Amino acid sequence: MTDPLGRKIEFAPQIDITQYEDIAEDFMPAILGHEYHDCWISDESTPSNFFPKNFIEGKDTSWGPEAMQEFARRIQERYGVDISDMDNPYLVEVFQRIRILKG
């Protein structure tokens, strides 16, 4: 595949992420506000790839320390899993932690 300028486009692999589809189907709309099947998620996708501008209610922010704190808070609240030690992790790493800690 090429872009409009004829440059080759390479997509990151989706090898590991497919192992966590069950988690992603709940996680994406609940935490990030996107339907899983409406997104293209790779093994290298990070939360910041999906933060909407209004991720923090009342603020026009799509990324930064506050957004990451809100992301961690939402995960703690929904899944009871602490990811505060992870700095903009790959989503697959977050899903892995949820599976390990939640079984």
C-alpha positions as CSV (number, residue, x, y, z in Angstrom):
1,M,0.0,0.0,0.0
2,T,1.2,3.5,-0.7
3,D,0.2,7.0,0.4
4,P,-0.9,9.7,-2.1
5,L,2.7,10.6,-2.7
6,G,3.6,7.1,-3.6
7,R,5.5,6.3,-0.4
8,K,5.2,2.8,1.0
9,I,2.9,2.5,4.0
10,E,3.7,-0.3,6.5
11,F,1.4,-1.3,9.3
12,A,2.5,-2.5,12.6
13,P,1.8,-6.2,13.3
14,Q,-1.4,-7.4,15.0
15,I,0.0,-10.7,16.4
16,D,-0.2,-10.1,20.1
17,I,-3.3,-7.8,20.2
18,T,-5.5,-10.5,18.7
19,Q,-5.0,-12.6,21.9
20,Y,-6.8,-9.9,23.9
21,E,-9.8,-9.2,21.7
22,D,-12.2,-10.2,24.5
23,I,-10.7,-7.5,26.7
24,A,-10.4,-4.9,23.9
25,E,-14.1,-5.3,23.0
26,D,-15.1,-4.1,26.5
27,F,-12.1,-1.8,27.1
28,M,-12.2,0.4,24.0
29,P,-15.7,1.9,24.4
30,A,-15.6,1.9,28.2
31,I,-12.2,3.5,28.6
32,L,-11.5,5.3,25.4
33,G,-14.9,5.9,23.9
34,H,-14.3,4.0,20.6
35,E,-15.9,0.8,19.5
36,Y,-13.3,-1.9,19.1
37,H,-14.4,-3.0,15.6
38,D,-14.4,0.6,14.4
39,C,-10.6,1.0,15.2
40,W,-7.5,-0.5,13.8
41,I,-5.4,-1.5,16.7
42,S,-1.9,-3.0,16.4
43,D,0.7,-4.4,18.7
44,E,2.2,-0.9,18.8
45,S,-1.0,1.1,19.5
46,T,-0.8,3.3,22.6
47,P,-3.6,5.1,24.5
48,S,-2.6,8.4,23.0
49,N,-3.5,7.1,19.6
50,F,-7.1,7.0,20.8
51,F,-7.6,9.9,23.3
52,P,-10.4,12.2,22.1
53,K,-10.0,15.9,22.6
54,N,-12.5,15.9,25.4
55,F,-11.0,12.8,27.2
56,I,-11.0,14.8,30.5
57,E,-14.4,16.3,30.9
58,G,-14.5,20.1,30.5
59,K,-10.9,20.2,29.1
60,D,-9.7,20.4,25.5
61,T,-6.9,17.9,25.9
62,S,-6.0,14.9,23.9
63,W,-2.7,13.9,25.5
64,G,-0.4,14.7,28.4
65,P,0.1,13.8,32.0
66,E,-3.5,14.6,33.0
67,A,-4.9,12.4,30.2
68,M,-2.7,9.5,31.2
69,Q,-3.8,9.9,34.9
70,E,-7.4,9.9,33.8
71,F,-6.7,6.8,31.6
72,A,-5.2,5.0,34.7
73,R,-8.0,6.1,36.9
74,R,-10.6,4.7,34.5
75,I,-8.8,1.4,34.3
76,Q,-8.5,1.2,38.1
77,E,-12.2,2.0,38.5
78,R,-13.5,-0.5,35.9
79,Y,-11.0,-3.4,36.2
80,G,-9.4,-2.8,39.6
81,V,-6.0,-2.9,37.9
82,D,-3.3,-0.3,38.6
83,I,-1.3,0.9,35.6
84,S,0.0,4.1,37.1
85,D,3.6,2.8,36.8
86,M,3.2,2.5,33.0
87,D,4.1,5.6,31.0
88,N,2.1,5.6,27.7
89,P,2.2,1.8,27.4
90,Y,1.2,-0.2,24.4
91,L,-2.5,-1.2,24.7
92,V,-1.5,-4.8,24.4
93,E,0.6,-4.4,27.6
94,V,-2.4,-2.9,29.4
95,F,-4.6,-5.8,28.2
96,Q,-2.0,-8.3,29.3
97,R,-1.9,-6.8,32.8
98,I,-5.7,-6.8,33.0
99,R,-5.8,-10.5,32.0
100,I,-3.0,-11.5,34.4
101,L,-4.5,-9.6,37.4
102,K,-8.2,-10.3,36.7
103,G,-7.7,-13.9,35.4
